[in-house]
Amino acid sequence: MTILASSQTLASASSSWLFTGVGVLVVAVLLCTFWYGSRRAARKPTPPQEPQPRSDSWQTPDAAGAPERSDP
């Protein structure tokens, strides 16, 4: 029975190192992707601060010669 108990102890110890290594790797990948994403966001141009033509979503299209619509 002693041999069986020691083999189970070794198995659990080796798997804990594996899970620790995988966890550290996942955290490193997440930190790198956050760092890369924040660098990409910092390089994006800022939107202009003055009002742009047709910036209101409720404006009607500027169609030349389009008939006026009225509610029935």
N, C-alpha and C positions, 0 to 999 in steps of 0.2 A: 504494500500500500504506500510505502514511502516513496518508491520510484514513481508511481503514478502522480502523487501530489507534487513532487519536484518538477515533473515534466509539464504539468499544468501551470505551475508558477512561471516557468521559463517561457511558455507559450504566451501567457498574458503579458509578460514583460516585453517580449519582442513586438507584440502587436501595439502596445502602448507607444513605443518609439515610432512605429510606423504611422499611427494616427497623429502623433505630435508633429512629425515631419510633414505630413500632408496638410495639417492645419496651418503650420508656418508657411508652407508654400501657397496656400489659398490666400492667406492674409497678405503675403508679399505681392501676389498678382492683383488683388483688389487695391492695394496702395498704389501700385504702378499705374493701373488704369485710371484711378482718380487723379493722379499727378498728370498723366497724359491728357485727360479730358480738361483739366483746369488750364493747362497750357494752350490747348486748342481754343478754349473759350476766351482766353486773354488775347489771342491773336485776331479774333473776329472784329471787324470794323464796327464802330458804334453807329447806331441809326441816327439819321439827321434829326435835329431838335426842332427845326422849323416845320410848319404844317406842309404836308405833301398834297399835290392835287389828287382828288378822289380817294382820300384816306378814310373818309367816312363810309362805313359799310352799308349805310342805307341810301346812298346816292343812286340815282338812276343812271344807266349808261348814256354816254354822249353819242347818240346815234343821229346822224344828219338825216332829216326827212322822215324820221320815225313817226307814225301817227300817235296822237295823244290818246291814252286810254282813260276811260271814265268808268266809274262804278255804275252798275245798272240800277 
